[in-house]
Amino acid sequence: MRDQLAARKSLRGKTTVCARFRVGTGELRDPTQAAKFALRALARRIETLDQEITAIDQQLEPLVQAAAPRTVKLLGIATGHAGQMLITAGQNIDRLTSEASFAALCEDVPFAVELR
């Protein structure tokens, strides 16, 4: 099992391997089978969450594009980042006069965006 996962470099690749694990329900007393069962359950949850994120991003993209078309066109600014900037700035975009003012506003935001 460890070799199968080590052969995959990306999280998506490891998730695919884990989602395909086969486990007999009566074999969960075996630690290897129990680990496969747990990893398969986690992998399937990851796949479900990825599908939900994709669906939400499809709904979010036209909204953010309409609200901040110039921001979305900037290199390196994804829809999610632009949406977070819109939420962080709120309706008082005028208070963002410099990188420092944006940094002060974002001190509780879980990521940093460099304005250029």
C-alpha positions as CSV (number, residue, x, y, z in Angstrom):
1,M,0.0,0.0,0.0
2,R,2.8,2.4,0.9
3,D,4.6,1.7,-2.4
4,Q,1.4,2.3,-4.4
5,L,1.0,5.7,-2.7
6,A,4.7,6.6,-2.9
7,A,4.6,6.1,-6.7
8,R,2.0,8.9,-7.0
9,K,3.4,12.4,-6.5
10,S,0.3,14.5,-6.5
11,L,-2.6,14.5,-3.9
12,R,-5.0,13.8,-6.8
13,G,-3.0,10.7,-7.8
14,K,-2.9,9.4,-4.3
15,T,-6.6,10.1,-3.9
16,T,-7.3,8.0,-7.1
17,V,-5.3,5.1,-5.7
18,C,-7.0,5.2,-2.3
19,A,-10.5,5.5,-3.9
20,R,-9.9,2.2,-5.7
21,F,-8.8,0.2,-2.7
22,R,-11.0,-3.0,-2.3
23,V,-11.9,-4.1,1.2
24,G,-14.0,-7.0,2.4
25,T,-16.4,-5.9,5.2
26,G,-15.6,-8.9,7.3
27,E,-11.8,-8.2,7.1
28,L,-11.6,-5.0,9.1
29,R,-9.8,-6.6,12.0
30,D,-6.8,-6.8,9.8
31,P,-4.9,-3.5,10.2
32,T,-4.0,-3.3,6.4
33,Q,-7.7,-3.8,5.5
34,A,-8.8,-1.3,8.1
35,A,-6.3,1.2,6.8
36,K,-7.5,0.6,3.2
37,F,-11.1,1.1,4.3
38,A,-10.3,4.4,6.1
39,L,-8.2,5.7,3.2
40,R,-10.9,4.8,0.6
41,A,-13.5,6.6,2.7
42,L,-11.3,9.7,2.9
43,A,-10.5,9.6,-0.8
44,R,-14.1,9.4,-1.7
45,R,-14.8,12.4,0.5
46,I,-12.0,14.3,-1.2
47,E,-13.5,13.5,-4.6
48,T,-17.0,14.6,-3.5
49,L,-15.6,17.9,-2.1
50,D,-13.6,18.5,-5.3
51,Q,-16.9,18.1,-7.3
52,E,-18.7,20.5,-4.9
53,I,-15.9,23.1,-5.2
54,T,-16.0,22.9,-9.0
55,A,-19.8,23.4,-9.0
56,I,-19.5,26.4,-6.7
57,D,-16.6,27.9,-8.7
58,Q,-18.8,27.7,-11.8
59,Q,-21.4,29.7,-10.0
60,L,-19.0,32.2,-8.5
61,E,-17.0,33.0,-11.6
62,P,-19.6,35.0,-13.5
63,L,-20.5,36.9,-10.3
64,V,-16.9,37.9,-9.6
65,Q,-16.3,38.7,-13.3
66,A,-19.3,41.1,-13.2
67,A,-18.2,42.7,-10.0
68,A,-14.4,43.0,-10.7
69,P,-13.6,42.4,-14.3
70,R,-10.2,44.2,-14.2
71,T,-9.1,42.3,-11.2
72,V,-9.9,38.9,-12.7
73,K,-7.9,39.8,-15.8
74,L,-4.7,40.4,-13.7
75,L,-2.1,37.6,-14.1
76,G,-2.2,35.3,-11.0
77,I,-5.6,36.5,-9.7
78,A,-8.0,33.6,-9.7
79,T,-11.7,33.9,-9.2
80,G,-11.4,32.7,-5.6
81,H,-8.8,35.3,-4.8
82,A,-10.7,38.1,-6.5
83,G,-13.8,37.0,-4.7
84,Q,-12.0,37.0,-1.3
85,M,-10.6,40.5,-2.1
86,L,-14.2,41.7,-2.8
87,I,-15.4,40.3,0.5
88,T,-12.4,41.7,2.4
89,A,-12.7,45.2,0.9
90,G,-16.4,45.2,1.3
91,Q,-18.3,48.2,-0.1
92,N,-15.6,50.6,1.1
93,I,-13.0,50.0,-1.7
94,D,-11.9,53.7,-1.3
95,R,-10.2,52.8,2.0
96,L,-7.6,50.7,0.1
97,T,-5.2,53.4,-0.9
98,S,-2.0,51.4,-0.6
99,E,-0.5,47.9,-0.1
100,A,-0.2,48.8,3.6
101,S,-3.9,49.7,4.0
102,F,-4.8,46.4,2.3
103,A,-2.4,44.5,4.6
104,A,-3.9,46.1,7.6
105,L,-7.4,45.2,6.5
106,C,-6.3,41.6,5.8
107,E,-4.6,40.9,9.1
108,D,-7.2,38.2,9.9
109,V,-7.6,36.9,6.3
110,P,-5.9,33.4,5.9
111,F,-3.9,34.4,2.8
112,A,-2.0,37.4,1.5
113,V,-2.3,39.0,-1.9
114,E,0.2,41.4,-3.2
115,L,-1.3,44.3,-5.1
116,R,0.6,45.6,-8.1
